[in-house]
Amino acid sequence: MKARERVAQLIKVWPESYPGAHCELDFRSPLELLVATILSAQCTDKRVNMVTPALFRNIGRRRTMRNAPQAAFENAN
């Protein structure tokens, strides 16, 4: 079974295996979810949800985020 087939199978059974599961991270787009997920590896989801609104408001667009210096992320809140 190829990876795509395994993923398709998982997508089908996931809701049955984990009913009521939801993401604790606040996001409005796939890019915001990706950034929030990366940040959540370093701290709690609660903390991520506290700092990401300012981050996304200030440098949330893909092009802006791609070109932003690291300091913009470190000082986002």
N, C-alpha and C positions, 0 to 999 in steps of 0.2 A: 504494500500500500504506500502510495506516494504521500509526501507531506501535505499537499493540497487536499487530498482525500481524507487524511487524518483530521485536518483542521475542519473540514466540512462536517465530518462525523461528530467532532467535539461540539461544534456550534449547535448541532441538532440536540445532543443529549445534555448539554450544560444546564439549560433551564429546568430540566427534569431532575438533575442531580443536585442542583443548588437553588431550590425555589425561594423566591424572595431576596436573592442576593442583589446587592446594589453597590455602587461606587460611593465611597465617602468623600471623594474629592469633588470640589466645585469646578465646573468647566463649561464652556459654551461652544467649543470647537475641538476637533481632533488635536490641533496643535496645542491648545491649552491643556488638554488631558495629558499629552505627552510630556509637557514641561512640568505639570503638577506631579506626574508619576515619578519623574526623575528626582524632583525635589523631595518627594515623600520617602525616597530611599535614605535620605539624610536626616529626616526629622519626622515628627508625627503628622498625620493627615490634618489634624486640627490646626497645627502651626502652618502647614502649607495653605490651608483655606484662609488663614489670617493674612498672609503676605501676598498671595497671588492676585487679589483684586488690584492692588496698586501696581504690581508688576505688569499685569495684562493691560491696565489702563495706560501705563507709561510707555511700554515697549512691546505691546501685545501683538502687533501686526507682524506677519512672517518676515517681510523684508526688513523692517526695523529691528526685529529681534536678531535676525541673522547678522546684521551689521553693528549691533550694539557691543560696546566694550564690556568686558567681564565686570567692571565696577558698576555698571548700570544694573546688573542682576544682583550684585552684592548689596547695593544700597537702595533697592526697590521700595522698601517700606518706609 
